[in-house]
Amino acid sequence: MYLDSADPAAIARYQPLGILKGITTNPTILKKQGGAREAQLAAILTKRPPLLFVQVLGATAADMLRDYHHILANFPDDPLGFKIPVNHAGLEAIAAMRAHRLDLPLLGTAIYSAEQAILAGIAGCDFVAPYINRMENNAIDPYAVIASTRRYYDNHAIPCQIMGASFKNTQQILHALDAGAHTCTLPPDLLHAMLEKPLVEAAIRAFNADGGAGSA
């Protein structure tokens, strides 16, 4: 799992659980958190995440590549991955980034169709991020998109993982994983909802009470 957040406090809270493989951000998340992008990325990196995905900015492949090189120049030794929107310009940027560096994880984002995801996998992405809730809001079946993408990847031995994104409830997370997503990136509130179950907490309180009574 990945945490979809730029909040250092949330990262510090959930990283010790041993379930996070990294952090994902996008321009909207960074804007909501507030502050200059480089300062925010530096603050996140102080929490020592295994991997931090940063989305490149720009309308053309040249713009995206300039931003990619700018980020690399500012954080040359940090564990960064790059998110690239999957359209014509994005695929061109992905191909150039992959040719430049084989070791940097690339994530194709803004996925609304299996066609996009398949092309991103062929182009060399390590991950694709289908937007679950946004697809549902636009009468697109996100789970069919995931299943179709997963079949293609498996049938053609494409080493690209499906990272479900854009969730609004925990049922969407479970459905995405059941449809074939390899992993998901979750906002802190949904990770909290997955962990904090009233029935579980009640059972723990009862066990602790019984254990305390028995050891007195």
Steps between C-alpha positions, in 0.01 A plus 500: 500500500594864449390811688353774282601800707742789540437531874820415691297429815284242321808342346668479841185343646452223245851421383593295812217253423714317245235509226611801295731460203508872440321834471312641202435868441350713227475876442155517661613321816803728526286811447260397777789436737646843422849628434755484222528163330871447568457587868209257531692219332797565728272481806354169383846359437603574860257220595718263295231336281621205291378682188342837424305549177495855360283603205669691220337818373450614143276481195766369263760226523772765500335678794469175695861406432621842615311457826631144537860619468431792735371265771792262452745789531345606831478149645781303331549236769146456631267203432276666243256364247317704238131523412415585140148555363434250221418684179703556182742742666520286811591185308772690317634622835482149648704359212764770542518457878535124464778547247673742737479288815402136537507509880240769570144374558248650258127513569248573226222704656157641408399157369136480389523209254669166446643636175693766689625248755612254232688769307667624818614148583641449152677838518685393813300610802550302819153594628173639370241676715138455392271761659231289663253753640540742212422222252191399695385863501529501120311173439820303432540161668843527668508134595453389138785734406721343766407144403563561129833668572610222733417231243707677237796549733492138612452358149787704356737490799499878541663582836269790582290510816151643532480748788139589573449869582223757555298322768213633709415191708656172609267285288652654188844397625392140551326487161811638327724238659250225421488614135876459470672812630841412642492779755324827586591848611276620780430835663557504877129506585432176311803327647367606840158356411660168405680482833255642751208259530266545800437125532874432504563769761217364715645149481846628596359689798318186614812285463708751691240524775481123529876467494540763767240334720667162461846625589395700807 
